[in-house]
Amino acid sequence: MVALLTSTALVGCRQDMHNQAKHEPLEASRLFSDGASSRPLPPHTVAQGFLQEDRALHTGIGDGGEWVAELPVELDRELLRRGRERFEIFCSPCHDRTGGGRGMIVQRGFQQPPSYWDSRLLGMPIGYFYDVVTNGYGQMSGYAAQMPVHDRWAVAAWVRVLQRARTVEVARLAEQEQRWVDEGHSVGAAGGTAPGHGGSEAGPEPHEADPSSHGASEPGELR
């Protein structure tokens, strides 16, 4: 009986599936002329979900090779709310929450980035800011791994809001903000007083981040 059970068990212990004829990754092969079992991908192969047909959306660069001047996503209050949230998480440690370039790690010795109100940056199209968020610039690393495409455009839109909040004409401010200016306050982003002028660097509240409150009712005005 023992011999019968032993022989039955031995017959059942076949290794055909385990020791099947196959090539391991990067193993040599005599089947192909290059001697490699792993085959190269066909030219222009794109992984599923990474086609990125819309060049302007995914790179911030138009068909002519120039930075796009208008947002390729819908501009609404939710986009700006999301942009502010992502900006304060990823960008404010260096740029501070108003874009002045005096974030906490700068105060502790890191190289100061330029203010968003620098004349060069004020003249840059919005696609430029998307590219910087995506790929980085100078000592700044890119944030493509941390933020998806839509979030990067949201941050770029929020940067434009911070710029406009410091450069908009007084006549285009909300009534309350005009009163602040008349009283001698320095108005920051959509109503918050600027750092060094008796206020915090908190920036605007989400409900105040509507571009129409500063005359930017169309995406093209956030350029």
Stockholm file with secondary structure:
# STOCKHOLM 1.0

chainA/1-223         MVALLTSTALVGCRQDMHNQAKHEPLEASRLFSDGASSRPLPPHTVAQGFLQEDRALHTGIGDGGEWVAELPVELDRELLRRGRERFEIFCSPCHDRTGGGRGMIVQRGFQQPPSYWDSRLLGMPIGYFYDVVTNGYGQMSGYAAQMPVHDRWAVAAWVRVLQRARTVEVARLAEQEQRWVDEGHSVGAAGGTAPGHGGSEAGPEPHEADPSSHGASEPGELR
#=GR chainA/1-223 SS CHHHHHHHHHHHCCCTTTTCSCCCTTCBCSSSTTSBSSCCCCTTCCCTTCCCCCHHHHHSBCTTSSBCSSCSSCCCHHHHHHHHHHIIIIIHHHHTTTSSSCCHHHHTTCCCCCCTTSHHHHTSCHHHHHHHHHHEETTEECCTTTSCHHHHHHHHHHHHHHHHHHHSCGGGSCHHHHHHHHTTCCBCGGGCBCTTTTSCSCCCCGGGCCGGGGTCCSGGGCC
#=GC SS_cons         CHHHHHHHHHHHCCCTTTTCSCCCTTCBCSSSTTSBSSCCCCTTCCCTTCCCCCHHHHHSBCTTSSBCSSCSSCCCHHHHHHHHHHIIIIIHHHHTTTSSSCCHHHHTTCCCCCCTTSHHHHTSCHHHHHHHHHHEETTEECCTTTSCHHHHHHHHHHHHHHHHHHHSCGGGSCHHHHHHHHTTCCBCGGGCBCTTTTSCSCCCCGGGCCGGGGTCCSGGGCC
//
